[in-house]
């Protein structure tokens, strides 16, 4: 019998990402939302600040350096 919490047993979303569980946001889902909102022109603020606020609201604790690295990755992705 497999462990029901085993990640291999979780069906992925159409884009290949792990789905949100009961509305719980992950760092990846928040990053994807911010990336999409930047592309739509809805985010004009500092990306690191936006990510920090969203992670805090979702109860996700990441080091400031990790948030800055993720913000930089999002900015590069959106600008290309």
N, CA, C and O atoms as CSV, one atom per row, in Angstrom:
chain,resi,resn,atom,element,x,y,z
A,1,UNK,N,N,0.849,-1.184,0.000
A,1,UNK,CA,C,0.000,0.000,0.000
A,1,UNK,C,C,0.886,1.235,0.000
A,1,UNK,O,O,1.893,1.283,0.707
A,2,UNK,N,N,0.517,2.222,-0.783
A,2,UNK,CA,C,1.311,3.439,-0.858
A,2,UNK,C,C,0.808,4.463,0.134
A,2,UNK,O,O,-0.355,4.454,0.539
A,3,UNK,N,N,1.705,5.336,0.513
A,3,UNK,CA,C,1.371,6.426,1.423
A,3,UNK,C,C,0.537,7.442,0.655
A,3,UNK,O,O,0.987,7.912,-0.390
A,4,UNK,N,N,-0.663,7.808,1.121
A,4,UNK,CA,C,-1.514,8.752,0.377
A,4,UNK,C,C,-0.903,10.136,0.271
A,4,UNK,O,O,-1.355,10.943,-0.541
A,5,UNK,N,N,0.104,10.427,1.062
A,5,UNK,CA,C,0.745,11.746,0.973
A,5,UNK,C,C,1.950,11.718,0.057
A,5,UNK,O,O,2.624,12.736,-0.099
A,6,UNK,N,N,2.241,10.569,-0.556
A,6,UNK,CA,C,3.365,10.439,-1.467
A,6,UNK,C,C,3.138,11.343,-2.677
A,6,UNK,O,O,2.093,11.276,-3.323
A,7,UNK,N,N,4.120,12.183,-2.977
A,7,UNK,CA,C,3.986,13.147,-4.071
A,7,UNK,C,C,3.790,12.460,-5.415
A,7,UNK,O,O,3.187,13.042,-6.318
A,8,UNK,N,N,4.284,11.243,-5.567
A,8,UNK,CA,C,4.132,10.535,-6.832
A,8,UNK,C,C,2.672,10.196,-7.114
A,8,UNK,O,O,2.297,9.980,-8.266
A,9,UNK,N,N,1.853,10.148,-6.078
A,9,UNK,CA,C,0.445,9.807,-6.238
A,9,UNK,C,C,-0.442,11.024,-6.486
A,9,UNK,O,O,-1.642,10.872,-6.715
A,10,UNK,N,N,0.127,12.222,-6.443
A,10,UNK,CA,C,-0.656,13.445,-6.612
A,10,UNK,C,C,-0.779,13.755,-8.095
A,10,UNK,O,O,0.233,13.932,-8.772
A,11,UNK,N,N,-2.003,13.825,-8.611
A,11,UNK,CA,C,-2.158,14.189,-10.024
A,11,UNK,C,C,-1.754,15.642,-10.236
A,11,UNK,O,O,-2.091,16.513,-9.434
A,12,UNK,N,N,-1.033,15.897,-11.316
A,12,UNK,CA,C,-0.553,17.240,-11.604
A,12,UNK,C,C,-1.594,18.032,-12.377
A,12,UNK,O,O,-2.459,17.470,-13.048
A,13,UNK,N,N,-1.487,19.368,-12.266
A,13,UNK,CA,C,-2.336,20.245,-13.061
A,13,UNK,C,C,-1.949,20.112,-14.523
A,13,UNK,O,O,-0.940,19.485,-14.848
A,14,UNK,N,N,-2.745,20.698,-15.404
A,14,UNK,CA,C,-2.482,20.637,-16.836
A,14,UNK,C,C,-1.114,21.181,-17.211
A,14,UNK,O,O,-0.506,20.712,-18.173
A,15,UNK,N,N,-0.619,22.171,-16.461
A,15,UNK,CA,C,0.686,22.751,-16.761
A,15,UNK,C,C,1.840,21.972,-16.129
A,15,UNK,O,O,2.993,22.393,-16.217
A,16,UNK,N,N,1.532,20.833,-15.486
A,16,UNK,CA,C,2.566,19.994,-14.902
A,16,UNK,C,C,2.938,20.355,-13.485
A,16,UNK,O,O,3.828,19.732,-12.907
A,17,UNK,N,N,2.279,21.347,-12.909
A,17,UNK,CA,C,2.589,21.762,-11.547
A,17,UNK,C,C,1.707,21.011,-10.552
A,17,UNK,O,O,0.671,20.449,-10.907
A,18,UNK,N,N,2.149,21.021,-9.305
A,18,UNK,CA,C,1.376,20.385,-8.244
A,18,UNK,C,C,0.184,21.284,-7.937
A,18,UNK,O,O,0.362,22.486,-7.737
A,19,UNK,N,N,-1.013,20.736,-7.894
A,19,UNK,CA,C,-2.202,21.561,-7.651
A,19,UNK,C,C,-2.252,22.075,-6.220
A,19,UNK,O,O,-1.639,21.505,-5.317
A,20,UNK,N,N,-2.993,23.165,-6.029
A,20,UNK,CA,C,-3.216,23.667,-4.677
A,20,UNK,C,C,-4.125,22.693,-3.941
A,20,UNK,O,O,-5.010,22.083,-4.541
A,21,UNK,N,N,-3.906,22.556,-2.663
A,21,UNK,CA,C,-4.701,21.641,-1.857
A,21,UNK,C,C,-5.652,22.458,-0.996
A,21,UNK,O,O,-5.219,23.223,-0.134
A,22,UNK,N,N,-6.939,22.296,-1.231
A,22,UNK,CA,C,-7.958,22.990,-0.454
A,22,UNK,C,C,-7.682,24.488,-0.341
A,22,UNK,O,O,-7.847,25.070,0.731
A,23,UNK,N,N,-7.265,25.113,-1.435
A,23,UNK,CA,C,-7.034,26.547,-1.444
A,23,UNK,C,C,-5.726,26.978,-0.801
A,23,UNK,O,O,-5.461,28.175,-0.688
A,24,UNK,N,N,-4.906,26.026,-0.377
A,24,UNK,CA,C,-3.624,26.366,0.231
A,24,UNK,C,C,-2.656,26.740,-0.878
A,24,UNK,O,O,-2.455,25.983,-1.828
A,25,UNK,N,N,-2.065,27.910,-0.745
A,25,UNK,CA,C,-1.128,28.356,-1.754
A,25,UNK,C,C,0.281,27.894,-1.408
A,25,UNK,O,O,0.659,27.812,-0.239
A,26,UNK,N,N,1.047,27.596,-2.450
A,26,UNK,CA,C,2.446,27.240,-2.285
A,26,UNK,C,C,3.297,28.388,-2.795
A,26,UNK,O,O,2.801,29.286,-3.475
A,27,UNK,N,N,4.571,28.356,-2.464
A,27,UNK,CA,C,5.474,29.396,-2.965
A,27,UNK,C,C,5.449,29.421,-4.484
A,27,UNK,O,O,5.498,30.489,-5.095
A,28,UNK,N,N,5.373,28.237,-5.097
A,28,UNK,CA,C,5.339,28.152,-6.553
A,28,UNK,C,C,4.064,28.765,-7.124
A,28,UNK,O,O,4.114,29.479,-8.126
A,29,UNK,N,N,2.928,28.491,-6.496
A,29,UNK,CA,C,1.673,29.036,-7.020
A,29,UNK,C,C,1.629,30.552,-6.869
A,29,UNK,O,O,1.109,31.252,-7.737
A,30,UNK,N,N,2.173,31.052,-5.770
A,30,UNK,CA,C,2.223,32.505,-5.571
A,30,UNK,C,C,3.145,33.144,-6.601
A,30,UNK,O,O,2.810,34.178,-7.179
A,31,UNK,N,N,4.303,32.535,-6.832
A,31,UNK,CA,C,5.243,33.062,-7.832
A,31,UNK,C,C,4.592,33.087,-9.210
A,31,UNK,O,O,4.757,34.052,-9.956
A,32,UNK,N,N,3.851,32.030,-9.552
A,32,UNK,CA,C,3.164,31.983,-10.845
A,32,UNK,C,C,2.111,33.083,-10.956
A,32,UNK,O,O,1.973,33.708,-12.008
A,33,UNK,N,N,1.366,33.320,-9.872
A,33,UNK,CA,C,0.357,34.384,-9.876
A,33,UNK,C,C,1.007,35.748,-10.083
A,33,UNK,O,O,0.526,36.556,-10.878
A,34,UNK,N,N,2.099,36.001,-9.366
A,34,UNK,CA,C,2.788,37.289,-9.487
A,34,UNK,C,C,3.338,37.452,-10.901
A,34,UNK,O,O,3.239,38.528,-11.492
A,35,UNK,N,N,3.914,36.385,-11.437
A,35,UNK,CA,C,4.450,36.423,-12.808
A,35,UNK,C,C,3.337,36.794,-13.790
A,35,UNK,O,O,3.532,37.650,-14.653
A,36,UNK,N,N,2.185,36.161,-13.662
A,36,UNK,CA,C,1.055,36.452,-14.553
A,36,UNK,C,C,0.561,37.885,-14.376
A,36,UNK,O,O,0.252,38.562,-15.357
A,37,UNK,N,N,0.487,38.343,-13.135
A,37,UNK,CA,C,0.008,39.697,-12.872
A,37,UNK,C,C,0.970,40.748,-13.421
A,37,UNK,O,O,0.535,41.809,-13.868
A,38,UNK,N,N,2.268,40.465,-13.392
A,38,UNK,CA,C,3.245,41.393,-13.977
A,38,UNK,C,C,3.033,41.458,-15.488
A,38,UNK,O,O,3.034,42.541,-16.072
A,39,UNK,N,N,2.853,40.310,-16.114
A,39,UNK,CA,C,2.625,40.270,-17.560
A,39,UNK,C,C,1.373,41.049,-17.958
A,39,UNK,O,O,1.317,41.651,-19.030
A,40,UNK,N,N,0.372,41.027,-17.081
A,40,UNK,CA,C,-0.877,41.749,-17.361
A,40,UNK,C,C,-0.796,43.223,-16.977
A,40,UNK,O,O,-1.727,43.986,-17.233
A,41,UNK,N,N,0.316,43.622,-16.362
A,41,UNK,CA,C,0.491,45.008,-15.965
A,41,UNK,C,C,-0.169,45.359,-14.650
A,41,UNK,O,O,-0.340,46.540,-14.347
A,42,UNK,N,N,-0.545,44.362,-13.857
A,42,UNK,CA,C,-1.225,44.604,-12.588
A,42,UNK,C,C,-0.284,44.812,-11.427
A,42,UNK,O,O,-0.712,45.256,-10.361
A,43,UNK,N,N,1.005,44.500,-11.606
A,43,UNK,CA,C,1.983,44.681,-10.535
A,43,UNK,C,C,3.018,45.690,-11.006
A,43,UNK,O,O,3.733,45.461,-11.982
A,44,UNK,N,N,3.084,46.800,-10.302
A,44,UNK,CA,C,4.046,47.850,-10.622
A,44,UNK,C,C,5.078,48.008,-9.511
A,44,UNK,O,O,6.099,48.669,-9.697
A,45,UNK,N,N,4.811,47.402,-8.359
A,45,UNK,CA,C,5.683,47.528,-7.194
A,45,UNK,C,C,6.906,46.630,-7.337
A,45,UNK,O,O,7.016,45.835,-8.271
A,46,UNK,N,N,7.827,46.784,-6.375
A,46,UNK,CA,C,9.003,45.938,-6.298
A,46,UNK,C,C,8.554,44.486,-6.139
A,46,UNK,O,O,7.777,44.170,-5.239
A,47,UNK,N,N,9.038,43.611,-7.005
A,47,UNK,CA,C,8.591,42.222,-7.016
A,47,UNK,C,C,8.948,41.521,-5.706
A,47,UNK,O,O,8.155,40.729,-5.196
A,48,UNK,N,N,10.121,41.802,-5.160
A,48,UNK,CA,C,10.504,41.185,-3.882
A,48,UNK,C,C,9.508,41.548,-2.783
A,48,UNK,O,O,9.121,40.705,-1.975
A,49,UNK,N,N,9.106,42.801,-2.768
A,49,UNK,CA,C,8.155,43.261,-1.754
A,49,UNK,C,C,6.794,42.584,-1.927
A,49,UNK,O,O,6.177,42.164,-0.948
A,50,UNK,N,N,6.335,42.481,-3.165
A,50,UNK,CA,C,5.051,41.830,-3.440
A,50,UNK,C,C,5.098,40.369,-3.007
A,50,UNK,O,O,4.173,39.880,-2.359
A,51,UNK,N,N,6.187,39.666,-3.367
A,51,UNK,CA,C,6.323,38.265,-2.975
A,51,UNK,C,C,6.351,38.119,-1.458
A,51,UNK,O,O,5.685,37.250,-0.895
A,52,UNK,N,N,7.123,38.974,-0.807
A,52,UNK,CA,C,7.220,38.910,0.652
A,52,UNK,C,C,5.847,39.057,1.302
A,52,UNK,O,O,5.505,38.298,2.209
A,53,UNK,N,N,5.060,40.029,0.844
A,53,UNK,CA,C,3.722,40.239,1.399
A,53,UNK,C,C,2.815,39.038,1.156
A,53,UNK,O,O,2.083,38.619,2.053
A,54,UNK,N,N,2.861,38.485,-0.048
A,54,UNK,CA,C,1.993,37.354,-0.382
A,54,UNK,C,C,2.401,36.101,0.387
A,54,UNK,O,O,1.543,35.351,0.853
A,55,UNK,N,N,3.709,35.871,0.522
A,55,UNK,CA,C,4.172,34.713,1.289
A,55,UNK,C,C,3.768,34.844,2.748
A,55,UNK,O,O,3.332,33.875,3.369
A,56,UNK,N,N,3.913,36.040,3.289
A,56,UNK,CA,C,3.529,36.272,4.682
A,56,UNK,C,C,2.036,36.000,4.877
A,56,UNK,O,O,1.639,35.354,5.846
A,57,UNK,N,N,1.219,36.495,3.957
A,57,UNK,CA,C,-0.230,36.295,4.056
A,57,UNK,C,C,-0.608,34.815,3.958
A,57,UNK,O,O,-1.601,34.381,4.542
A,58,UNK,N,N,0.196,34.042,3.211
A,58,UNK,CA,C,-0.083,32.615,3.041
A,58,UNK,C,C,0.582,31.761,4.117
A,58,UNK,O,O,0.413,30.542,4.143
A,59,UNK,N,N,1.338,32.406,5.003
A,59,UNK,CA,C,2.002,31.665,6.071
A,59,UNK,C,C,3.250,30.938,5.611
A,59,UNK,O,O,3.667,29.961,6.233
A,60,UNK,N,N,3.849,31.404,4.527
A,60,UNK,CA,C,5.060,30.787,3.987
A,60,UNK,C,C,6.253,31.611,4.445
A,60,UNK,O,O,6.302,32.822,4.232
A,61,UNK,N,N,7.217,30.942,5.078
A,61,UNK,CA,C,8.390,31.615,5.616
A,61,UNK,C,C,9.611,31.281,4.771
A,61,UNK,O,O,10.106,30.154,4.800
A,62,UNK,N,N,10.093,32.261,4.020
A,62,UNK,CA,C,11.294,32.087,3.213
A,62,UNK,C,C,12.323,33.130,3.622
A,62,UNK,O,O,11.983,34.229,4.059
A,63,UNK,N,N,13.588,32.756,3.469
A,63,UNK,CA,C,14.664,33.702,3.755
A,63,UNK,C,C,14.578,34.878,2.773
A,63,UNK,O,O,14.176,34.694,1.625
A,64,UNK,N,N,14.949,36.073,3.214
A,64,UNK,CA,C,14.916,37.233,2.310
A,64,UNK,C,C,15.740,37.015,1.043
A,64,UNK,O,O,15.365,37.482,-0.033
A,65,UNK,N,N,16.861,36.306,1.172
A,65,UNK,CA,C,17.699,36.047,0.001
A,65,UNK,C,C,16.969,35.159,-1.005
A,65,UNK,O,O,17.101,35.345,-2.215
A,66,UNK,N,N,16.205,34.203,-0.505
A,66,UNK,CA,C,15.444,33.314,-1.388
A,66,UNK,C,C,14.345,34.096,-2.109
A,66,UNK,O,O,14.082,33.870,-3.290
A,67,UNK,N,N,13.718,35.004,-1.394
A,67,UNK,CA,C,12.676,35.844,-2.011
A,67,UNK,C,C,13.291,36.733,-3.081
A,67,UNK,O,O,12.731,36.874,-4.168
A,68,UNK,N,N,14.440,37.336,-2.780
A,68,UNK,CA,C,15.118,38.188,-3.762
A,68,UNK,C,C,15.522,37.391,-5.003
A,68,UNK,O,O,15.375,37.872,-6.127
A,69,UNK,N,N,16.030,36.175,-4.801
A,69,UNK,CA,C,16.418,35.332,-5.936
A,69,UNK,C,C,15.204,34.976,-6.787
A,69,UNK,O,O,15.272,35.007,-8.016
A,70,UNK,N,N,14.108,34.642,-6.140
A,70,UNK,CA,C,12.886,34.306,-6.860
A,70,UNK,C,C,12.355,35.523,-7.619
A,70,UNK,O,O,11.906,35.398,-8.759
A,71,UNK,N,N,12.404,36.689,-6.993
A,71,UNK,CA,C,11.950,37.926,-7.649
A,71,UNK,C,C,12.799,38.205,-8.893
A,71,UNK,O,O,12.277,38.594,-9.938
A,72,UNK,N,N,14.094,38.003,-8.766
A,72,UNK,CA,C,14.990,38.225,-9.908
A,72,UNK,C,C,14.669,37.250,-11.043
A,72,UNK,O,O,14.664,37.628,-12.215
A,73,UNK,N,N,14.403,35.998,-10.684
A,73,UNK,CA,C,14.055,34.983,-11.684
A,73,UNK,C,C,12.750,35.357,-12.389
A,73,UNK,O,O,12.638,35.230,-13.608
A,74,UNK,N,N,11.778,35.812,-11.625
A,74,UNK,CA,C,10.487,36.223,-12.218
A,74,UNK,C,C,10.679,37.410,-13.144
A,74,UNK,O,O,10.127,37.431,-14.244
A,75,UNK,N,N,11.454,38.400,-12.716
A,75,UNK,CA,C,11.681,39.589,-13.541
A,75,UNK,C,C,12.373,39.222,-14.858
A,75,UNK,O,O,12.024,39.750,-15.913
A,76,UNK,N,N,13.349,38.323,-14.792
A,76,UNK,CA,C,14.039,37.878,-16.022
A,76,UNK,C,C,13.077,37.149,-16.935
A,76,UNK,O,O,13.079,37.359,-18.148
A,77,UNK,N,N,12.254,36.288,-16.352
A,77,UNK,CA,C,11.307,35.510,-17.139
A,77,UNK,C,C,10.294,36.400,-17.840
A,77,UNK,O,O,9.979,36.201,-19.013
A,78,UNK,N,N,9.792,37.379,-17.109
A,78,UNK,CA,C,8.768,38.271,-17.668
A,78,UNK,C,C,9.338,39.190,-18.741
A,78,UNK,O,O,8.641,39.543,-19.692
A,79,UNK,N,N,10.600,39.578,-18.593
A,79,UNK,CA,C,11.189,40.508,-19.548
A,79,UNK,C,C,11.650,39.846,-20.832
A,79,UNK,O,O,11.972,40.538,-21.798
A,80,UNK,N,N,11.689,38.514,-20.865
A,80,UNK,CA,C,12.145,37.834,-22.090
A,80,UNK,C,C,11.020,37.432,-22.992
A,80,UNK,O,O,11.256,36.854,-24.053
